[in-house]
Amino acid sequence: MTAFVVLLSCGCLFASSAGARQIRLPLRFDFGQVRQALLEQVFQEPGEQCTLVDDGSGCQLLKLFAPQVDAVRGRLRLVSRGSAHLGVRVKDQCAAPLEWNGFLEVFSEPQIDPQKKLLLFKIIDFHIYDEQRQHEFLTGKLWDEVKNQALPRLAACSIDLSQPINRLSSIFPQFLPGREEERNRLMATLIMSNPRVYKNSLGITLSFQVEPRAKKPVKPSVIAEKAQELKKRRLERWDAFLTFVIKRMARNNPGPVRQELLNVLLDARYKIVEKLTALKADATDPVPGLFVQAWSRLKPIVQQRPSGSRQKEHTERAELVAIGDSLATLAQQAPETGFEVSDEGLRSFGRVIDPASAEDPVRYDTAVDPELRQLFGFGEPLPQPEINPAIDFTSLSYTDDGAPSGSRLWRRIAAWVLPAAAAAPEADAVPQLNSWVPDKKELSRYLPLVRELLQKATEQTLSSAQLDAQYHGLYRHLVLATAWQESCWRQFIRTGDTITPLTSSGGSVGLMQINQQVWRGIYDQKGLLGDIAYNGRAGCEILLHYLRDFAIGKGEQRKPGGDDNLARATYAAYNGGPSQLSRYRLPETKPSLKKIDALWWQKYQAVRQGREMDVITCYE
C-alpha cells in the first residue's frame, strides 16, 4: 500500500550535544491517508464494503461499509456503517435471525513496528449501535461475530512507512551541505518513536543524528568578495524554483486558485526585493526564511482536492505536502541544522513536483515567459519595445538611495539626440520621449506628450480588458495619478552629462516604476528601462490587474468609503504587492506607508478634478 506523510513544521524539535546533534521531525498522516489504507486493506469490495460473515444461504451475513476516521480524546476512532442477518440454520430454515442495521465504533491507539517500518493500530475498545446510534448491543451473537470477525481484520490494517521514509532519505541529505555522501550513515541513525493521535492526524517522530561539520577557514577578503554575490545568486535561484512550482500548480487549477498562486508569487518576489536591497555579506542566508513563508501559503492550496480528482492525484499532492513540510521544518532551524536551500535539493524537490519535466527548476531567466502571462491572465506579450540601439544597459549603476551614480548610457548620443527631442512634436512621440529629459522651459511641450502617451496606453489596455464600464473612469484616473506619484511622468533623469532610466535602489524603473524582479517573466526588462511607451503599457496592465482581480474581486468597494476604496486599494497593492491591498484602511499600517498613500490620494483627487497637469509642480 502506498502512503505518504505530512510533516508539520510547527512541531520540529532540535537537540544538541557535545558531539552529534539530533534532529527530530514529527511525521503525520492525515485521516484521509488512514482511511485510504482501510479501503485498500479491509473495505476492498465495491461500494467501500467488507463482508465478514457469509454462509452463502443468506442466513448468516455480516457486512461493514463506508468507514470514516477521526479522533476522540486522543484516540483514533473508526465509525463504519454495518448490517447483519444472523440466524441458525435448521434443515432448510433460518431460525431466530437477528437483524441489524447500524454503526460499529472502534477505538484504537497507534503503535510502531520499527523492524518492518509499519504503523499499526491496537484496538482498545468498540461499540455497536442501532440506526439512530442510540441503543448499544453489549452481548449476544452480533457482539461475538463483530469481536471475532471484524476486529481482527481491522487490527491487521497497517501503514507502510518505508516508501515515504525512503523518499525523504533521498532528498533530506541534499539540503545539508556536504552530507550527500553520508546518506547511508545518516539514515542508519533513524529512530521512529512516540506514536500519537492529534486532532486531524496521526503522528510519529523521526530522529536523525547529524555530525557537526568543521568550518573551513575563509579569508576575510574572500568573504567580502564572494559572500554577497553568493546570497544574491541564491535568491535568484529561489525565485526561479518558486516560479517553476507555481506555474505547474497553476496549470492544474482553475482561475480563482490561479489568482491566489499569483498572489503568493508576487508577495514572495517583493520579499526577495527587500532582501536584495538590504543584502550584506555577513548576513545569514535569507532563503530558508523565505522558503518557510512561501510554503505556509502554498500548502493550503496544494492540499485542496478538486472535485472529480482521482485518488492517485490526492496521493501525489500528499507526497508534495510531505516533502514541502519536512523542508520547511528543517529551514526553521537552519542555523543549527546547517540546512541550506541548495540547487540540488531544489532540483530533487522539482522532480517530485513534475517528474516528466526536463526543465532545470533553478534556472534564472529574465526573458518574457508567454506561458506565465497566459496562466495569470495577462494575455499575449506586449509588442516589442522600441529600444535605442545606442543604449548601454550594462553600464547602469546606482547609489543606495536609487539615484544613478554615473553611466556611459547616452553619453555619446546626448549631444545630438537632445536637440532633436526638443524640436516640434512628431506624429509618433515615443522616439522623441525616449530621447528627452526636459528642462523647465520644455515642460509645457513634454508633459502634454506624456499625458497623451498614458491616455493611449490606458485605452489600449481597456480595449482588451474585461472591466465593467462603470469603473473605466476610475481606472483612467488611476493611471495618471500613479505615474505622477511614481515618476512625475519621467522615464529618464539627467546626472551631469549622463541620461539614465529613473531607477530605485529596489530595482523599480521608468515612468510607472515597474519592479524588474517582481515582474520578471511578465515584461521585457530592457523595454521597461528603455521605452517609455512599453513601461507605460506595463504599468497600465498591472494597475488593471490589481483593480479588477484584487480590489474589486475582494470587495473593497463594500467597505466604508465605497468606490474610492477601489482606487486606494489598487495603488496600495501596486506600491507594495498583494499583501498591502488593505493597508490604506488599517490603523496599524506603518507611518511611512500612510504618508505614501496620502500623497498619492492627493494626486488622485487632483486628476479626478481635471488638474492632472499640476504634475508640473514636481519640477518646481
Buried (B, 14 or more C-beta within 10 A) or exposed (E): EBBBBBBBBEBBEBEEEEEEBBBBBBBBBBBBBBBBBBBBBBBEEEEBBBEBBEEEEEBBBBBBBEBEBBBEEEBBBBBBBBBBBBBEEEEEEBEEBBEBEBBBBBBBBBEBEEEEBBBBBEBEEBBBBEEEEEEEBEEEBBBEBBEEBBBEBBBEBBBBBEBBBEBBBBBBBBBBEEBBEBBEEBBEBBBBEBBBBBEEBBBBBBBBBBEEEEEEEEEEEEEEEEBBEEBBEBBBBBBBBBBBBBBBBBEEBEEEBBBBBBBBBBBBBBBBBEBBBEBEBEEEBBBBBBBBBBBBBBBEBBBEEEEEEEEEEBBBBBBBBBBBBBBBBBBBBBEBBBBBBBBEBBBBBBBBBBEEEEEBBBEBEBEBBEEBBEBBBBEEBBEEBBBBEEBEBEBBEBEEEBBBEBBEBBBEBBEEBBEEBBEEEEEEBBBBBBBBBBEEEBBEBBBEBBBEBBBBBBEBBBEEBEBEEEBBEBBBBBBBBBBBBBBBBBBBBBEEEBBBBBBBBBBBBBBBBBBBBBBBBBBBBBBBBBBBBBBBBBBBBBBBBBBBBBBBEBEBBEBEBEBBBBBBBBBBBBBBBBBBBBBBBEEEBEEEBBEBBEEBBBBBBBBBEEEBBBBBEBBE
